[in-house]
Amino acid sequence: MAAFAQALTFFCTRDLARSERFYGGTLGLAVAMRTPTAIVWRVNERAFFGVTAGPGREPRPGAALLDLTVGSAAEVHAWHRRIAADGWTTDGPPRPMPEGMTGFFATDPDGYLVEIVHFDDPAALARTVA
């Protein structure tokens, strides 16, 4: 059996336009695909994220978490300033977190948490957890 080629994660939303304002506007993600009931954004060349709306697709705040990693602690602080300036809720300014990270959480329009984080150790995501 072949390995998976990519992963695509979706959150459910009540309002595609409001989600697009957050993910496309504030976070600046480029639309990769759009249908009448979904928007998919390109996070980078191999990572995608989407929102979907419609019958049976009700948001459940706190049911999922999207982590977006950046290259430096300074970038975490810059993202916090931008997200707060656009009027979105955060859990406070960036701070040291477990496992040698710097980050904060923002809340999207449907109550999902989006963590903006920098790993001090660039190999952190490559390690196997036993």
PAVEXLO-855018 format. One record per atom (N, C-alpha, C): x negated, y, z negated. Coordinates in steps of 0.02 Angstrom, whole numbers, padded with zeros to 5 digits, always signed. Each point is the difference from the previous one (the first is absolute). Layout:
<nodes>
XYZ ...
</nodes>
This chain:
<nodes>
-00042-00059+00000 +00042+00059+00000 -00045+00062+00000 +00017+00048+00041 -00039+00062+00006 +00012+00045-00060 -00049+00041-00017 +00006+00048-00054 +00047+00056+00022 +00029+00034-00048 +00042+00058+00015 -00042+00055+00032 +00027+00035+00047 -00036+00053+00035 +00002+00066-00038 +00056+00015-00032 +00009+00063-00036 +00053-00010-00053 +00009+00050-00042 +00054+00001-00048 +00037+00066+00007 +00065-00002-00006 +00042+00059+00004 +00046-00001-00060 -00002+00052-00040 +00041+00005-00060 +00055+00052+00012 +00061-00015-00022 +00056+00046+00005 +00028+00016-00068 +00022+00061-00010 +00042+00021-00056 +00069+00014+00030 +00051-00011-00039 +00068+00018+00020 +00013+00073-00019 +00039+00034+00042 +00016+00070-00013 +00073+00015+00015 +00026+00051-00030 +00067+00024+00016 -00002+00054+00054 -00059+00029+00010 -00004+00060+00043 -00067-00001+00038 +00002-00022+00062 -00061-00004+00041 -00034+00067+00008 +00039+00053+00009 -00030+00067+00011 -00038+00023-00062 +00028-00012-00059 -00034+00020-00062 -00064-00040-00009 +00002-00065+00015 -00060-00041-00005 -00052+00023+00050 +00023+00020+00060 -00047+00024+00051 -00034+00064-00022 +00037+00042-00036 -00030+00062-00026 -00058-00016-00048 +00009-00052-00043 -00052-00018-00048 -00058-00036+00035 +00014-00055+00035 -00053-00042+00028 -00032+00031+00063 +00041+00029+00043 -00027+00031+00060 -00023+00071-00011 +00040+00038-00038 -00017+00070-00013 -00054+00009-00052 +00016-00016-00062 -00048+00010-00055 -00062-00043+00007 +00010-00067+00010 -00058-00044+00004 -00032+00000+00069 +00033+00026+00051 -00030+00007+00066 -00009-00064+00038 +00039-00052-00016 -00006-00063+00036 +00033+00007+00069 -00031-00028+00051 +00025+00003+00068 +00051-00056+00012 +00055+00017+00033 +00051-00050+00016 -00029-00049+00051 +00005-00064-00016 -00022-00053+00046 +00060-00028+00038 +00058+00000-00031 +00060-00028+00031 +00061+00029-00035 +00053+00010+00039 +00062+00026-00028 +00058-00039+00032 +00048-00019-00042 +00062-00030+00023 +00057+00039-00032 +00062-00014+00017 +00055+00036-00033 +00003-00011-00076 -00029-00055-00025 +00005-00015-00072 -00067-00003-00035 -00055+00018+00034 -00066-00007-00032 -00051+00047+00031 -00049+00018-00040 -00059+00036+00023 -00061-00037-00026 -00049-00012+00044 -00062-00031-00020 -00056+00050+00013 -00042+00010-00051 -00057+00045+00006 -00064-00039+00002 -00049+00027+00035 -00067-00030+00002 -00041+00032-00056 -00023-00041-00047 -00043+00024-00054 -00072+00005+00026 -00021-00051+00037 -00064+00000+00036 +00006-00050+00057 -00055-00018+00032 +00005-00043+00059 +00030-00069-00013 -00001-00024-00063 +00027-00067-00014 +00051-00001-00056 +00020+00056-00025 +00048+00002-00055 +00060+00043+00019 +00060-00026-00015 +00062+00034+00017 +00046+00000-00060 +00044+00049-00003 +00049+00005-00054 +00064+00026+00030 +00058-00026-00023 +00062+00023+00028 +00055+00009-00052 +00052+00035+00020 +00062+00005-00039 +00056-00023+00045 +00051-00029-00031 +00057-00025+00037 +00064+00019-00037 +00052+00014+00038 +00065+00019-00029 +00055-00041+00034 +00053-00009-00036 +00057-00035+00029 +00034-00044-00051 +00054-00033+00021 +00037-00044-00046 -00045-00052-00032 +00006-00007-00065 -00040-00049-00037 -00071+00021-00013 -00018+00060+00019 -00068+00024-00008 +00000+00059-00048 +00016-00014-00062 +00003+00052-00051 -00067+00008-00036 -00023+00061-00009 -00062+00009-00037 +00008-00023-00072 -00054-00026-00028 -00002-00021-00069 -00062+00033-00031 +00009+00061-00027 -00057+00036-00028 -00039-00045-00048 -00066+00003+00007 -00043-00039-00043 -00009-00072+00022 +00035-00021+00052 -00003-00070+00022 -00063-00015+00041 -00033+00052+00024 -00059-00010+00042 -00048+00059-00011 -00061-00011+00019 -00052+00050-00008 -00044+00000+00062 -00012+00058+00028 -00045+00007+00057 -00064+00032-00025 -00056-00032+00011 -00066+00029-00016 -00032+00025+00064 -00025+00061-00002 -00038+00028+00055 -00068+00018-00028 -00053-00029+00028 -00067+00012-00025 -00034+00054+00042 -00042+00039-00033 -00038+00053+00034 -00074-00008-00017 -00042+00037+00035 -00072-00010-00004 -00036+00034-00057 +00033+00045-00037 -00034+00035-00055 +00050+00024-00051 -00025+00012-00060 +00042+00029-00053 +00023+00070+00020 -00042+00037+00036 +00020+00067+00023 +00061-00004+00046 +00004-00052+00042 +00058-00009+00043 +00063-00015-00040 -00007-00037-00055 +00057-00014-00044 +00028+00067-00025 -00045+00043-00024 +00021+00066-00025 +00033+00042+00055 -00028-00002+00060 +00029+00038+00056 +00071-00026+00016 +00009-00066+00000 +00067-00028+00012 +00049+00021-00054 -00023+00001-00062 +00044+00021-00055 +00023+00072+00011 -00046+00044+00019 +00019+00069+00012 +00051+00005+00056 -00011-00036+00054 +00046+00003+00057 +00070-00027-00018 +00002-00057-00033 +00064-00031-00017 +00039+00045-00049 -00035+00026-00050 +00033+00045-00048 +00023+00064+00034 -00041+00027+00045 +00019+00062+00035 +00061-00009+00044 +00010-00061+00025 +00060-00015+00041 +00061-00015-00043 -00008+00003-00066 +00057-00007-00045 +00018-00071-00021 -00044-00048+00013 +00014-00069-00020 -00024-00012-00071 +00031-00046-00035 -00017-00016-00069 -00062-00044-00003 -00045+00015-00048 -00057-00043-00015 +00000-00015-00075 -00041-00047-00019 -00004-00016-00072 -00055+00040-00035 -00022+00053+00031 -00051+00043-00029 -00061+00002+00045 -00050+00037-00020 -00060+00007+00041 -00039-00066+00005 -00043-00006+00051 -00042-00059+00006 -00041-00011-00064 -00012-00063-00014 -00035-00017-00062 -00038-00066+00010 -00049-00013-00044 -00033-00066+00002 +00051-00054-00017 -00005-00055+00036 +00046-00057-00010 -00042-00063-00010 +00032-00055-00020 -00037-00062-00010 -00037-00022+00064 -00049-00042-00009 -00039-00028+00055 -00040+00051+00039 -00017+00056-00031 -00043+00049+00033 +00034+00038+00056 +00063+00018-00010 +00038+00037+00051 +00016+00070-00025 +00014+00044+00047 +00029+00066-00014 +00064+00004+00040 +00055+00020-00032 +00061+00003+00038 +00058+00031-00036 +00058-00001+00033 +00063+00025-00028 +00056-00033+00039 +00061+00007-00026 +00059-00026+00033 +00045+00058+00021 +00026-00005+00061 +00053+00045+00024 +00063-00041+00006 +00057+00033-00002 +00064-00034+00008 +00031+00021+00066 +00017-00049+00042 +00029+00016+00066 +00074+00018-00008 +00034+00020+00053 +00069+00022-00006 +00049-00052-00028 -00017-00064+00004 +00045-00052-00024 -00023-00029-00067 -00050+00030-00032 -00022-00022-00065 -00056-00052+00000 -00027-00016+00060 -00056-00046+00003 -00064+00036-00020 -00046-00036-00031 -00064+00029-00018 -00050-00008+00056 -00037+00054+00013 -00055+00000+00048 -00062+00020-00039 -00048-00046-00004 -00061+00014-00037 -00054+00022+00049 -00030+00056-00014 -00058+00024+00039 -00061-00014-00044 -00046-00039+00025 -00054-00024-00043 -00066-00004+00038 -00054+00011-00038 -00068-00010+00025 -00034-00050-00045 -00032-00051+00031 -00039-00049-00038 -00072+00024-00001 -00028+00010-00060 -00070+00021-00005 -00047-00051+00031 +00017-00064-00005 -00040-00054+00029 +00031-00017+00068 -00034+00017+00056 +00029-00012+00066 +00014-00073+00015 -00031-00046-00038 +00011-00071+00012 +00058-00028-00043 +00033+00043-00038 +00051-00024-00047 +00054-00041+00034 +00024+00020+00057 +00054-00037+00033 -00026-00063+00035 -00065-00007+00006 -00028-00059+00034 -00014-00057-00049 +00001+00015-00064 -00014-00052-00051 +00058-00048-00006 -00014-00062-00013 +00051-00050-00013 +00013-00001-00074 +00063+00004-00019 +00018-00003-00071 +00011-00073-00018 -00034-00021-00053 +00007-00071-00020 +00053-00007-00053 
</nodes>
